Amino acid sequence: MDEKSIRNIGIMAHIDAGKTTTTERILYYTGENHRIGEVDNGEATMDWMKQEQDRGITITSAATTCYWQDHQINIIDTPGHVDFTAEVERCLRVLDGAVGIFCAVGGVEPQTETVWRQADRYRIPRIAFVNKMDRLGADFFRVLEEMRTKLGASPVPVCIPVGSESSFSGIIDLIDMQYITFSADDGGKTVTRSAIPESEMQKAEEWREKLIDSVASYSDEITELYFEGAEIPRQMIISTLRECTLSRELLPVFVGSSLKNIGVQRLLDGIVDLLPSPSETEGAEIINVKNGKTEVLPHSTTGPLEALIFKIQVDPQAGPMCFVRVYSGTLKKGVSVYNITKGKKERINRLLRMHADRPEELSELKAGDIGVIIGFRLAQTGDTIGAENHPYLLEKMQFPNPVISVAIEPASTAEQEKLNKALETLAMEDPTFTYKEDAETGQLIISGMGELHLDVLVTRIKDEMKVDCRVGNPQVSYRECIKTEASGKEEFSRTIANKENTAGLSMTVKPLPAKSGNSLRITASTRDIPEEIIEAIRNGINGAFSSGIRYGYECTDIEVDITAIDYDEETSTPFAFTSCAAMAFDRIASDATPILMEPVMKVQVSAPSEYIGDVISSITQRGGIVLSMESRPGADTVIAEAPLEKMFGYTTVLRSSTQGRGSFSMEFSHYSEKLM
């Protein structure tokens, strides 16, 4: 298929906005599915993992391909729950465009803002779909206003709803000025276009005027025709709107109800008409391995091979399934390619295109396409696949640090190997999942992004991977920092195997602002000092950052400045400098007033207004601070910050204080000093 006919899109939104339901309708209308799978019945094609069907939420991003109006649409359905933010992050990196789905009742919710900021970072053109217009409290025009105020977007409705809640009957297409209805008899497959009802004409003309006004600001041709009172050609409106979507100046908005089968085909038209093909994107940034400089890679099917592994899923039979986006060149089945990140060659045994969990065999995958490689053994999420003579990395993905941990142990020694293999598999699939052995207790500690994240992973270990294991209570992943600046000098001298090993370092440590991360500077003269010695110093400091200062937790927001290096050509070794750097950091940081830092979470609680007093009270009792409140139809929302340690078990407390009518979500905000 011509690359201009490919669309690589993601479906993104807050939890419960209807992402998976919308994707199921897309698969039904494009002929991929012969019947509609419902999330509520546990039958959704895209939620193919058993846990997704049991819980009714999306955990892994599923990739699927469908066809509409002679266009190939590669869709990635991403999770909405904050604990699975990494799944969203890794997928946004490889998309060319996205559909933001908004609940007509909930509007712009906190996780929507988080995902929107992520999409801004990757400069992804978007269109919006306001869903659930059939629900009580639905208000399309309030959601438009929230897009302006909360997201800083410039929403332009392409369609407006006719009626709302139980009276929602169809949509008005403002480009063609037609009333569109969808037959209830065949799941909305039959689309009827007719004249706009008289009662809706005034509103339709008002919003058509606003649409023309918005696009006229970017097109002199449309402005001239508008002032002449002439008919503005449909294609002219669409092409201008497309240009503004690609430059992210306007946000076209569609409307409907996926559950009631209204408006999804018009959204499909919007995906084809308004979102970019791979060749229309700005080009991927690549990093020269030799000099670290960033360049832009032009999109080309004949250029040097550059592809990114954005997700790994381990299949019990096939082994690791590497989901890959090709940016340049062509991947071919049966050939060996170079993993630039790992510096190793690997062979492509099979190439697949996924239809959720159904594979289709391919012989090649060209630039702009998304598929799956079977056969790689060393690859991890974020690895770049390319040619050995073209050493460029696609930019690194950034994932947040885990904030919650639990101890896990096998029920018997016979289960130990199975547990280790299961943990290795999960770490390969999920960059936000980590595991390590506690140096003091010898326990295995697994860490993740939240209670739900760890709960899902533990359930997978037990049910899917059949490992009999015991799990402890959740523990907070603390960090260590310092409050003051300190300087000092450290010398190392040891004789090993009759060879003297010496090193000397002077260093200054100082605290950095919150969310800065750790930093290592070398202001000392490095002339005549070999690169392996500098690398050894870095390894020593990075190792010390990981092992902490006083409590054994990882360090955060600390700057280390190496101010002098005592190097002796005869006796100095990399081993000596690695040890010296770690010893220097431990001693000097201990003099800089070490403190324990705890994760503080951004908490959003929604409940009917009569329970809000109890909600605020329950948050403040846990050391939380209320930041803001919002009133919405049917529920009020409290946004607060609270220490993660005090929020364990909050679900039960909220349920009992709101008679089961409250809901909440949390995401990591920052680390703050823990008062001992």
N, C-alpha and C positions, 0 to 999 in steps of 0.2 A: 504493500500500500504506500502511496505517495506520502512523504513525511509531513506535507502541508495538511494532510487529512488526519494527523494524529493529535489527540489531546491527552496530556498527562495531568489528571486533576485529582485533587483531594477533597474529601467531604469533611468539614471540620465544624465543631460547635461545642457548647456546654453539654454536660450529661443530660440525657432525656429530651434533647431538642428535636430528636427524630432523624438523626443521621442514617442509622442502619435501615429504618423503615423507608426513608427516601431512596436509599440505594437499592433496596428490594424492589421498589416500584420501577426504578430505572432498568433493572435487569428484566423485569416482566415486560415492560413496553418495548424494550429493544430485542426481545425474543430470546434472551439467554435463559430465562426461566419460563416454564409453561404454566406455572401457577405462582401466586404471591406467597412468599414465606413471611410469617408474622413473628416479630420479636417476642410478643406476649405469649405466643404458643411454643416458643423455643424452636421455631422452624426456620429462622432467618438463614439464608445461604451464607451471608457474610459472617455471621456469628457461628462459625462451624466448630469451634472448640466446645467441648462438653460443658466446661465451666461458664462459657458465655451464654449457652442455652439455659443452664440452670439459674444463673444470676440475672439474665435479661439485660446484660450490659456488654459493651465491646471492650475486650482486653487487648487483643493483638490487632494490628492494622492488617486487614485482608486486602490483597490485590486482585483485581478482576478486570477482564476486558469485555467490552460490548461494542455494538456498532449502531450508529444513528445517522441517517441521511448521508450514507457513503463515507462516514468518518469513523475512525477507530478511537474509542474512548477507553483509556487505561485509568481505572478508578481505584483510589486507595481510601478505604473507609477507616478513619482513625478513631481511637478511643476519646471519650469526652471526660472521663474521670481524671482528676488532677494527679492521682497516683501513677497514671500511665502517660505523663507528659512527654517522656522520652520517646514513646512510640510516635507521638505527633511530630516531635522535633526531627526525628530521623527521616520521616516521610516528607515533611515540608521541604527538606533539603533537595529532594529529587523531583518535585512537582514543577510544572510550568504555570499552572493556574489552580484556583481553588474555589469551591462553593462554600460560603459561610451560611450555616443554617441557624435561624433564630426562631425561638418559640414566640408565637404571637401574644402569649400571656406573660412569660418570664422576661421577654425582651433581651437586652444585652446583659448577660450574667457574668460573674467574675472569671470563670474559666474561658468564656468567649474572649474576654479582654486579653487573657494570657496568650491564647492561641493567635489572636489578631496581632499582638506584638511580635510573636515568633514569625508570623507570615510577613510582617513589615521588615523584619531583619533580613529575610531572604528575598525581599522585593517581589513578592508574588502577586500578580494581578488577580482580583477576586470579583465574583458576582455574589449576590445574596439571595436567599430564599427564606421568606417569612412563612413558617410552617404552623400547623395547628390552629388555623383560622376557625375551625369548628368548635374550639374549646371555650368554655365559660370564661369570660374576662378577656377574650382576644381583642387586641386593638392594634391594627396594622400601622396606623399613623403615629401612635406613641412609640412604636419600635423604631420607626424612621428617625424620630427626634432623638432617641437614645443612641442610635448609630452616630448621629452628628456630635452629641455632647460627650459620649463616653469613648468612642473610638476615633473621633476626629475625622470621620469619613464624610464623603459628599454623596449621600444616597440619592439615586434617581430612579423612581418607580418606572418599570417598563410595563407592569401590569398592576391593577388595583383590584381589591376584592369586591364582590357584590354580596352584601350582607355580611354578617359575622355570627359566631356561636352557632346555634341551631339553624339560623336562617341563611348561613353561608351556602350559596348555590353555584357559584362559578366565578370567573375572572373577566376583567375587561382588558384587552390588549390595546395599550395606548399607541403603539406604532401603527397597527392596522385599523384601530378604532372599531373593534368587533367584540361582541360578547361571546365568551367561550364556555361551553358546559361539557361535562364528562359523564358518560352513561354509567349509571349504577349497576346496570344489568351484566356488564362484562368487565367489571373491575376498572372502569374508567378508560378502557381501550378506545371506545368510540368517542371521537371529539367532534363537537358540533359548533360551528362558527355562525353567528347570526347578528342581526342588528342590535345595537345597544338599547335596552329598555328606556322608555321615555323618562322614567323616574330616576335613572342613573346618568342621564345625558349631561346634566349641568356639572356634576362631579367629574365625569370623564373628560369633558372639555377643559375644565380647570387644571386637571393633572396632565393632560396632553400639552397644554400651554407651558406648564412647568418643565416638561420633558424637552420640548423644542427650545425653550429658553436656555436650558442647561447645555444642550449640544451646540446651540448657536454661538455660545461663548468661545467655542473651539473651531468654528467653521464659518469663514466669510461667505461661502456659497449659500449656506443655510440662512445666514443673516439676511442676505440680499433677497432670497426667495420669500422669507418671512415678511420683510417690509413691503415687498411687492404684492403680498397677499396671494402669492402663487402656491400651487400644490408642491409640497416638499417630498421628493421621491423616497420611498421606503428604504431603498438600499443606501441612500445618502445618510439617513439617520443612523442605520445600523453600522455603517463603516466609520462614521464619526464617533459613535458610542464605543465601538471596538477600539479605536485609537486611544480614547480617553481611559478605557479599562486597562489597556496594556501599559499606559503611562501612570496608572493608579491615581488619576485625577478625579474620576467619577466611579461610583459604585452602583452598577445597575441592580435593581431589586425586583425579584419575582415573588409571587405569592401563591399560596395554596394550602392544601391539607393532604399530606401523603397518606395518612391512614384512611381518609375518605376518597382517595384516588383523584384528587383535584389539583391541577396545575403542574404536574411533574413533566408532561410532554413539552410544555412551554419552557420549562427550565432546561430540558435537553436541547431545545432549539438555541437557548441562550448560551449553553456550553459550547456548541458548535460555532455560533455566530460571533461570540464576544471574547472567548478565551483563546490564548495564543497556541500556535503549533510550536514544536521544539525549535524550528528554524527562526521563529520570531522572538525568541527570548534574548536576553542581553548577553548570553554566553556564560559559561561556567568559569569561576576563578580557579586557577591552578597555581601551585607553588613549586618553583624550581628547587629540586632536592639539593642541588649543588650550592646555590647561593642564597636560598630562602626568599627570593624575590617573587612577587605575585604577578601573574599575567592573566589575560583573558583568553580562553580557548574558543576559537571559532567553531560553530556547529558544522560538521561535515561528515558524511558517510564514508568518504575516501581518505580522510585525514588519519593521523596516528591514533591508535586505540587508547581511549580513556573512558573508564567505566567505574562506577562507585557501588560498592556493596552497602545497601542502606538497611538491610534487615537479614537476619539469619533465623531460620526455623529448622529445628532438627527433626527429621522424619525417622521413625524407628526402622523402616525398611531402606529408604533411599539415602539416609545420612543427612548431613547439613544441606539445606536448600538455601542457596544464597540469592536473595532478591537483588537484582542489579539494574541500574539505570545507565544506559550507554550514552555518553556525551559526544564521542567522536569515534570514527572508524566503525568496524563491524566485528562482532563476536561470532565465531563459527564453532559448531559442534565438532568434537574430536581433536581439537588442536590444543597446544599448550600455550598459556599466556603467563605474563609476569605479574606477580603481586608486588607492586612497588613499595607498599607500606612494609611488608615483611621481608622484601628482598629475596623472594623464592619463586620458582616456577611451579605452576599447577596446571592440571589438565582438565579440560571441559569434557566430561563424559556425555552429558545430555543438556539440552537447552529446552526450557518449557515456557509456555505462556499459561498463567493461572486464571481459571474462572472460579474465584473463591478457592475451594479446595479441590477442584477438578483440573488436572493438567492436560495441556495440549502440546504435543511434541513439535519442536522447531528445528530447522537446520542452521539458521543464523538469526542474529539480532542486530539491527542496524542502529546508528546514531539516532537518538530521540525516543527509542523504544524502551520498555520496561519488561523484564522477564526473570527467569530463575535459572541459575547454573547448578547442576548436580555434578559432584566429583571433587570439589575443593575440600581439603582437610585442614588447612592452616588458617583459612580466612576468618576474619572477625568483622563485626559491624564497623563501618567507616573506612574499610580498606579500599585502596585504589588499585584497579586492574588496568594494566597497560602494556607498553612495549619496553623491553630492557634498554633500548637505545633512546628512549624518550622519558627520562626520569622526572616526571611531574606528578605531584600529589594533588588530588582534588581537596579543597579546604577541609580541615578537620571539623568534625562535629563536636559540639560542646554539650555535655550532659551534667545535670545537677548532682551534687553529692548525696548519697543516701543519708537519711536522718533517723532511721529506726532500725533496731537490730533485735534478733532473738537467737538464743542458743539452740542448736539442733544436734541430736546424737542418734546413732543407729540403735535399734532395739537389741541387736546382738552383733558380735564381731563379724558374723557371716554377711551382715547387711552393709558393713563399712565400705566395701568396694563399690556396691551399687549406689550408695549415698554420694560418694566422691564423684562417680560418673554423672549422676543426676545434677549435682551442683555445677560441674564443669559444663554440662549441656545448657543449663539455665544462664550461666554467666556468658556463654557464647551468644545466646539469643538476645540477652537483655543487658545493655551496658550500665543500667542503674542498679543492677543486682550484683552484690559482691559477697565474697565469703573469705574468711581467714581463721587461722587457729589462734586462740588466745594464748599468749606466751606464758601467762601465769597459771591458768587453770587447765590448759590443754583442750578446752572446749572448742568446737566449731561454731563460729558466729556468722550468721547470714544477715545481710543488711539490705534495706530497700527504701522506697519513697513514702511509705505510709502503711497503716495497719492493713488496708485492703490489698495493697500490692503484695505484702508478705503473706497474707492469708491465701491469696490466689497461688503464689509460688509454692507454699507448703502443701496446699491441696493437690497441686500438680505432682509434687514429689511423691506424695502418698498414693494418690489414685491413678495417675497417668503412668508414672514411672515405677509404681508398685514397690516402693521402698518403705519398710516398716521402721518408723523413727519416732522419737519423742521430741517435743518442741517446748522451750521455756516461755516465760512471759515476755512481752515486748520490752525492750530497753531502749533508752534514748541514745543516739549517737552524738556524744558531746564533742567539742573541739577545745583546743588550748590556744591561748593567745598571751600577749604580754602587755603591761600597762606603761612601762617606761623604756627609755633607751639605755643600752649598756654596751660597753666595749671591752675588749680583752685580747690576750695573746695566748696561743696554745702551741706547745712543742711536742712532737712525737718521736720516740727513738726506741727501736726494738731490734734485737738480733734474731733472725730466723734462718735456720739452716746455714749458720756461719756467715750470713750476709746481713750487713747493717741496713736498716730501713729508717730513714729520717724524714721529717716534714715539719714545717712551721707556718702558722697562719695568724694574722691579726684580723679581727672581725668586729663589726658593729651590728647590733640588732635593734630594730625599733618597730613599734606597732604601726599598722596601716589602717585607714578608714574601713568600716564594715563593708563586706562584699568585695574587697579588693583582691582576695586570695593571697597566696604567698609569692614573694619575689626574691630573686637572687641577683645581686649586682657584683661585678668584680671591677673595682676602681683601681686596684693595684696594677702595677706594670706587669704585663704578661710577655714582654719581649724576652726571647731566649728560653721561654718555658714551653715544653712540648704540649701539644693539644691533649694527649692522654692524661696529663697531670691536671689540666683544667677540667676535663671530663670527670676525673676522679673526685675533684673537689665538689663538682655539681652533684655527683652520685651520693657523696657523703652528706651533703646538706639536705638533698631530697629524702634520703633515708631518715635523717633526723627529724624532718618535718612530719614524716609518717608515724614515727614512734613517740612523738610528744616530748614534753619537758618534765612535768612532775607526775602526771596522772596516767600517762600511756595512751592518751587520745591524740588523734591527728591535729597538727597545728593549722591555724588559719590566720590570715591578715597580718603576717609578719614579713618584714623586709630584712634580708641579710646582706650586708655589704662587706666583701673581702677587701680589706684595705692594704694588706701586705702579704707577700708569699715568699717564704724562705726556702729556696730550692738549691739543692746541691747535686750537681751532675753525677757525682760518684755514688751517692748513697740514697738519694730521694727516689721513691717508687710510687706508682699509682696507689698501691695498697696503703702505704703510709699516709698519703694525703687524704684518702677516703676516711680512714680512721681518725686522723687529726681534725678534719672538718666536722665530723660527727661529735667528737669530744669537745671541740671548741664551742659548737652551738649549744650542747647540753649545759656546759658550765656558764657561758655568758648569758644565755636566755634565763637560767635560774636566778641570775642577779637582776633581771629586768622585770621583777614583780609578775610572775606567771599567774594567770587567772583561768578559770574554767568557763567555757562558753556553752550555752544551751540553745538548741534550735527554737526559734519563735515562729509560729505558724499564722498565716492569714486565714481567718475563719469566717465563713459566711453561713448564717443560720436563717432559714425561712420558716415562718410559722404564722398561723392566723393571729390577727392583732390582739385578741384577748389573752394570748399567752406570751406576748412580747416582754412583759415585765418579768415573768419567771425566767425567760431566756436570758435577758440581760443580767439578772441576778446570778444565774448558773455560770455565766462566763466570768463575771467579776470575782466570784468565789474561787475561781481557778486561776486567779492572778491575771486575768485578761483585761484588755483595755478596749472599750467600744470606740471605733473610729467614725462610723456613720450609720445612719438608718435610712431605709427607703420604704415607702408605702406603695404596694401594688395591689391590683384587684385580687381579693381572696387570700393574700398573705403579705406580711411585712417582712423585710429583710434587715438583719443586723450584720454589719461587717466589723470584725474585731481582730485584735492580735492577742495570742495567748501562748504560753510556753507549752511545747508539745508534751512534756512530761505530765502536765496536769490534765491533758485532754484525753488520756487513755480511758476507754469505757464511756465516753461522752454520749455515744449513740443511745445507750440504755437510759441514761439520765434524761436526755432530750425526749425520748419516746414517752417516758412516764410523766414528764412535766407538761407535755402538749397533747396527751391522750393519743399518741401515735401520729399526730398531724404535722409534726415538725421534721425538717430535713436539714442536713448541714454538709458542707464540704470544707476541706482544709488544703492549703498548699504552703510549702516552705516560703518564709519571708526573709529572715536573716538570723544571724547568731547574736546573742546578747549575753552579757556577763551573768553567770549564775550566782546568786547571792547565797553563800554557804551558811 
